[in-house]
Amino acid sequence: MTLSRHARVRDIFLAASEQSTANLEPFLDQACGGDDDLRREVESLLHHHEDPTQVEPASRSTRPGRRRRTRFEAGHVFAGRYRIVNELGRGGMGEVFRAHDLVLDEPVAIKFLPATGRQHLEQLLNEVRMARQVSHPNVCRVFDFGDADGETFLTMEYVDGENLGSLLGRIGRLPQDKLLELAHQLTAGLAAAHHRGVLHRDLKPANIMIDGRGRVRITDFGIATTGVDAIPTGGARAGTPAYMAPEQLANGEVSEQSDLYSLGLVLHEMATGRPVFEAETPAAYAELHRSATPTPPSRQVDHLDPVLEAVIVQCLEKDPRARPASAKAALAELPGGDRLQLALDAGETPSPEVVAAAGRNDALQPFHAWALAALLVILLGTFLGLGDRAFPGRNPWVDTPPEVLINRADIVLSELGLEFEAVDRAWGFVPNFDVREDETGLFWYRQGTSSLEPEHLFAMEVPRIDFWDPPPHEAGMIRLLLDPKGNLTYLHAVPKEPEEEEGKKEEGKSQDSQNQDSQNEDSNRLETPPSDTTPPLVSPPKTTQAFDWNATLRAAGFDLDTLQTTTPRKTPPLFADQRAAWTARRDNHNFQLEAAAREGAIVFFEAVQEEPEEPESFFDFYQLWEGYLSISQVLRLLLVVAAIVLARLNLRAGRGDLRGARRVVLIVIAMNLVAWVLEADHLSDVAGEIFLFEANLSRILRDALIVWLAYIALEPTVRRWWPRALIAWNRLLHGRLNDPLVGKSLLIGSVTGTWWALATQLDRLITQWLELEDAGELFILSQLESALSGRLLFARILTDCIQAAGTAVLDLFFLVALRVVFKRWWLAIVLFVVANGLLETLEGIHPAVSWATLGLGIAGVTAFILVRFGLLAYACALFCYYVLLSAPITLQFEAWFAETGLFVLVLIAAIGALSLRAALIGRPMATALDTRF
Amino acid sequence: MESELKTQVTEILNSLQGGTLDDVARAEDLMPVVYDELRRLAKAYLRRERSDHTLQPTALVHEAYLRLIDQDRLEWQGRTHFFAVGAQMMRRLLVDHARKRGRVKRGGEWQQVSLGVVVTPLLGRDLDHDELLALDQSINKLGKLDARQAKIVELRFFAGLEVAEVAELLGVSKRTIEGNWTHARAWLRRELASGAPA
């Protein structure tokens, strides 16, 4: 076969394919002449010409030779205003042209209505009036309706794209994600029109345009088949029976449900690439729609989203009442997608469910997820590595595990002759209140001859045994404080009942031995102060013998040579018959020592470190703080009142997220209860324990009520103005732990929180490095407390969680409130960063350094995280930050508290790992690193 | 990194602005990128769709387009140029795969899955590997008779370009394209129906 012959066969074939069956034979006879080979060739091609299984979509039906002359030539100016560009299509409802509006200088589409449409002009006008009210990105807008040059026409938005029919013909079925996206837009557009009371009546692929950016535009809303009820059933109507609901075909009954049926057919076709029903005549279509059950799309294609399929199947119900109640309802059923935008576009406050379902495409790319996870590990490692350096020296408590300190307390007590029976003991760390900005703290130890139980005068707080509670009023109770070197700095011992003569003897004995021990120090023996300095209430001493204080002073770690006797200034906290006081100097600090004894036994000792006179400060920060406290109490009350008012408004308007609030509240209550069980020191007395539990429960419920109020009051505002911040949060609240977006938020949150913790360390390190100021030590007391007891640590982690969530919600609200007040996001964000940065900087050591590390490092990142990743990421960041700072971090693994620090690091790493797992769910593109395949 | 690639590909395409199909065919920088992307996508698709392993070449090319092109910056002609390259690469990819499958029985990376190829406009069903290779040879054969017609087939089959786009790209009328396309389909069907190409 030669080239020219190929072309010739083609020409004859094409011409022949245009012939009707009757004309074919004569045509071939004539075209091929006597060339039998040529004729056989053409016939074999004709035989393979149309495949019966193939249905040509509308766009491909424009076969050569079918073209008719158009009504207008390009360049023709119609109605003195529209310059015709080209014909876009034609159908039963008239021809559509692309034109240029010369007045508005914009492209438009003009539809010329056929004569039949004009009979229903009034109805058509009505429809156009309604259709014009529909303003939705997925609905092609109708501009105007006119009558000119003998033509009735409509002008519409010109959509530069192709219709769905032609797209499907071109690419077969749609890929899964595209399918969902288009299904959403389509349903959203339909919902918006229905909302305005406009029915489409002829939804079909040819009426659905997809523009260059992949956005759906439904065209011909309400006008496609205007007056369909006036047209005889089954008539040769141009409207497409292939896409009409059974009831619509049977008796022209149109409703939202008939549109939904058409929608179901279109979605089905989008999913499978084939029309649901195929028939030759409208009557055959009517029969199919009436009785044939459509094949579920999943039978034809694999891995169709089951939720989408359920919606399709429901839309295709024969009985209109069995279909979705509305397009909006169908939209709510669709998986994922951007219903949020729909609600926002409609100017509504989106419902929490919509918020939770939105943003499905925001998940992390696997590469980014892995990179974040790696970053988290690096940050945690750095944090651990710098843990020790944040202390200018060594953590003073490294070498003194609690057991050593307790042992030391025992030794001190036995040296002092206070060998009371210790039925119960307790210990912990407290700040040294004598020293300004003390961060090293003191170790407290106490024991009692009966079980120690908190008396708990502040019933609404978690009852805990501490240095003050229970107050030492029972005979035999002892409490003392040790500094990191094991020196006694405070002692308060309630003597045994006076009846116990033996105790006195014992004390006398120990005193004797002490005397022997210190005989060589006799010259330095300190004398009791003159009796006239004793408090007037002191009864005449039973023992006149002067008490020997040397053992006490040695236990306090003072060199007896350096002591100067002085007049006692402090009234002992309990009755005493002898008092003494000294001044001393140690480690460049001046101390005032006070001691008291009763009946030959020491009852009180205190070493007060004297602070240098505080320089007059320009601000009296303490007073400022006091003022702030009282103002903040008033403010708090006002805020609660405001929250009640706001919550009431929101509830009345149906905006409050009751379900979300209930969940938040239940979670808060549960966490608080568990924290209480863990943290409280429980009583052996059942009645007392129940009382304390009730008191604490009332506190927990009060807090829960405030949380509920705040959530109902604040959350809708955020949801209205900035719902994207709430997507992941609401998903987590709806229990979707294994959600890629939740995973992403938590992963980003844990990285951010770790960075914040590191920034706090850096703030100290940089300040030290620049030698700007003595950075002091990280606040380690509460960290050490966490290390003392696992249950305390867990309780703290729980309360950290609640606190992080609360702070996050309030900060988010603050940001949104700034936006509402100042009307601009950028201004709100700038103000937020400045305000937060200032607050953070106040907590730092040196203003300049802190501004850089804390102000920008924390406040700047805060704003970024909130703005970019939303509430959940921010709350998670706060949580990780709190938790990381709640335990002592050290590389000296031999230290007694090292494990706690490591546990906390592992906890954060575990959160990171779990969120990484969630973030990667459903990402088959995780090719490079995902080894599951 | 990805956006850098996007920018690059978009720039290459923009530089072809106004070029003919031959210029596009010489856009050698583009081909490996497009080929790799298609291959990656195909693999991902096959993994995801474990049971039927069908590929929609046109959908893949479109996805590759979305992934490789910065749509906001691409001149409008670039779109058709991209699809011209995409069609060529898709065809090569499918044929490479079908060949490899014929040759290697076990152990290669694609072997675990059987790849069916949907080419709806032609037979109305999936093509298997042999049919795909036969189709490829038939297109080659057609190319010897009429190179332009073969090109039309490639663009329509493997990139799903519309008639108007093909017309634009090849610089001929839509009518010519439509005629050639109708004829080519009948011709190819006949070729495939006759078993081994004559």
Interface residues (C-beta under 8 A of the other chain):
Chain A: M1 L3 H6 A7 R10 F13 L14 S17 S44 L45 L46 H47 H48 H49 D51 T53 Q54 S59 R60 T62 R63 P64 E162 S166 R170 I171 G172 R173 L174 P175 G212 R213 G273 D302 H303 P924 M925 T927 F933
Chain B: R40 K43 A44 R47 R48 E49 S51 D52 Q56 T58 A59 H62 E63 Q71 V118 T120 P121 L122 L123 G124 R125 L145 D146 Q149 G160 L161 E162 V163 R175 E178 G179 N180 T182 H183 R185 A186 W187 R189 R190 A193
